């Protein structure tokens, strides 16, 4: 009798241990009850600084469009709704030396600078060397899409490009079809390229404090990796029903083996 009770308790323990708890699937939980009603402090988001291989879109306008026609022979790629391939070939790529090549201005150093700094530099060069204030030069500099790669326990892994200025990791994950049930939401790894080298950081997306992390907002060329939970490694099932089915199958094999050995 004791053996049967012990076996039953062991089975129940294995059943619940192999399931993925609901608390591991819910995003941005307030784990401190005292802070549940408090507002989340905003993230101090630093301006993005351009890196090698970034692609930027530069639009230059004036009162007389003919004056700036040389800068946009095929119009602005983002405004005309062109494909990623068109953006790659028609945008301005930051080369290995940290420069972009523009008509008239030729080589222009931009690496390590913000988009606003690049805009001001272009405006200053144009006004000093080619145009006067009456031309009303208007320069717009944007990223030619915010590009990131997501892999691991994700529904639709791969490289994604979204046309917006800011992107949170929650939006990046949603755009990739969400993390699978066997993905570890408590330990999502972000690899980020910086002028000083590659940074690696882990973020717990089940904790509301993740919104205060400097990695909550994705930057261009970020790599996101979602690790698998131990339940996937064990292969016991993601839900109680799957775990029960797996356990029943194992018990049936064991019982059959014992009966065959006794014969």
N, C-alpha and C positions, 0 to 999 in steps of 0.2 A: 504493500500500500504506500509506504513511504517513497519507494522508487517511482511509483506512478505520479505522486504529488510533486516530487522533485523534477521529474521530466516535464510535467505540465508547467511548472514555474519557469523552467529553463526555456521552454518554447515561447511562453508569453514574453519573457525578457528579450529573447532574440527578435521576436516580432516587433516590439516597440523600438528596440535599439536600431533596427534596420530601416525604419521609416524616417522620412524627412520631416522634422517638426515644422509646424505651421509658422512658428516665430522665425524660422530660418528662411522663410519665403516672402515675408512682408518687408517692404522697403520703408526706410526713414521712420523707424519707430522711436517714440520718446521713451527711452529706457529709465529715465529719472522722473518719477511722478511729480516731483517738485517743479520740474521744468516743463511739464506737459502743456501748461497754459501760457508759457512765456514765448515771446516771439523769437524766431531764429535770427541771430545776428547776421547781417549781410557779409558776404565774402569780399575781402579786399582784393579785387581783381586787378592785376597789373596789366598794362597794355602789352599786346603781343609784339615781340621784336622779330623781325624778319630773319630767316635762316637760309642757308644754301639750299637750292632746289625748290624753294617756294615759288609759286606762280601768282603774280599780282595783275590786276586789271587797272589800267590807267585811262581815264577819260578826260580829255581837254576840250573845253568849249570856249567860244568867244562870240561877241556880237555878230561878227561876220564869219560864218562857218568856213569860208574858203581859207581864212587865215590859219586854221588849225587842221585842215583836211589831211595834211601829211602825217599827223599823229594817229589818225584813225581811218586807215584806208578801207577797212571793212566794217566800220562802226564798232561800238563797244560790244564785246562778245557776251557779256552777261545780260545787257539790255535786249539784245536780239534773241535771247533764249537758245543759244547754241549748245552743242554737246560738250562733254568733258574733253573729248579729243580736240575740238575747236579751241577750247579755252587753253589747252596745253600749247598748241601751235601759235595762237594769236595773242596770248597773254605774254607778260614780261617775266622771264625766268631768272631767278637769282643764280648766277653761275658760281663756279668753284672759287672765284676770286671775290665773291660778295657783291658783284656788280650786275646791273641790268643795262641793256643797250637800247637807246631810244633815238628816234630820228632827230637830227640837229644836235641834241644834247650828247649823243654818243654814250660813252661809258659813265655810269652814275653809280656811285657806291651807296648801297642801301642796307647791307647786312648789319644786324644789330640795332636797326632803327625801327621806330614805330611807323604805322601808316601815316599818321599826321605829320611826322617829321619828314617823311619822303614827300608828302604833298607840298609842304612848305618849301622844301629844297627845290622841287620842280618849278613851283610858282616863282621863286626868287630868280632862278636861272633864266626863265623865259622873259621876265620883266626886265632883267638887267641886260640881256643879250639880244632879244628879238622883238619884243613888243613894248608898248607903252601902256599906261594905266587906262587910257581911253578904249583900249581893245577889250577891257572887262574879261580878262582871262579867268576861267573857272576850272580848277583841277580837282578831280575826284580819284582817290586811290583806295582800292579795296582788294581783299584777298579773292582770288579767282576760285572761290569755293573753299570751305573748311573741310580738309581731307584727313581722315583717320582710319586706322585698321583695328578691327575687333576680331578676336579668335577665342577658341576654347569652348566652354559649355554655353554656346549662344545659338539661337535658332537659325539665324542667317549670318554666318561669319563672312568676313571679307573686308575689302577696302571700300569705304563709303565717302561720298562727297555731298555736303549740304551747303546750300547757298544762303548763309546767314552769318552775322557778325559774331554772335555768341552762341555757345552750345554747351549744355550741361551733360554730365555723364549719364544722367537719367534719360535725356533725349537721345543720346548716342545709342544707348542700349535699346530703347524703344524702337529706334529706326532700324535696328538689326533683329527685330522680332522678339526681344526680351530674352533674359537668361533662362535656360532650361531648368526643370525642377531639380536636376542633379548638379546645378551650378552653385558654387560657393559665393553667395552674396556678401559674406562677411570678409572676404579677402580678395577683392578685385584688384589686380595689379595694373598699374599704368606706367609705361615706359615713355619718357619724354626727352626729346632732343633739345639740348641747350648749347650755347656757345662754349660752355665749360665741359661738355660731354653729355653722356646719357644718364638721366636720373630715373630711379625706380622707386615707386611708392605704392603701398597697398591701402585701400580705402574700404571701410565697412559700410556698405549701402543699406544695411538693416538699421543703422543708427542715424537718427535725425541730425546728429552733430557732423555727419559727413558733408552737410551743406556749408559748413564753415571751413572745409578743407580747400587749400589752394588748387587742389587737383579735381575739385568738383566741376570746374569749368574745363572743357576739353580745349586743347590747342591744336593747331595744324600739325600734322605728322605724328600725333600721339598714337601709341600702340596699346590697346586694351586687351588684357588676357583674363578670362574667367576660369578659375581652377575648378576641377570636379570635387564633389563631396566624397567622403569615404564610402557612403552608401553605394555609389556607382562602382567603386573598386571591389567592394564585397560582392556585388551582383545579387543582392538579396531582394531588390525591389524598391520602388520609390514610394509606394503607398502601402497601407496596411493589407489591402487585398492582394497586391503583388507579392508582398513578403509572406503572407499566409500561403499563397499558392506555391511559392518556392520552398517554403518550409515543409509543406505537405508532400511535395515531390521528393525532397531529401528523406523524409521519414519513411515514405513508401519504399524507396530504394534500400534504406537500411533494414527495414522489416523484411523485405524480400530476400536480402542477402543473409540475414540471420536464419530464416526458414530454410533456405537452401543448404546452409552449413549444417543445420541439425539433421537433415535427411541422410 
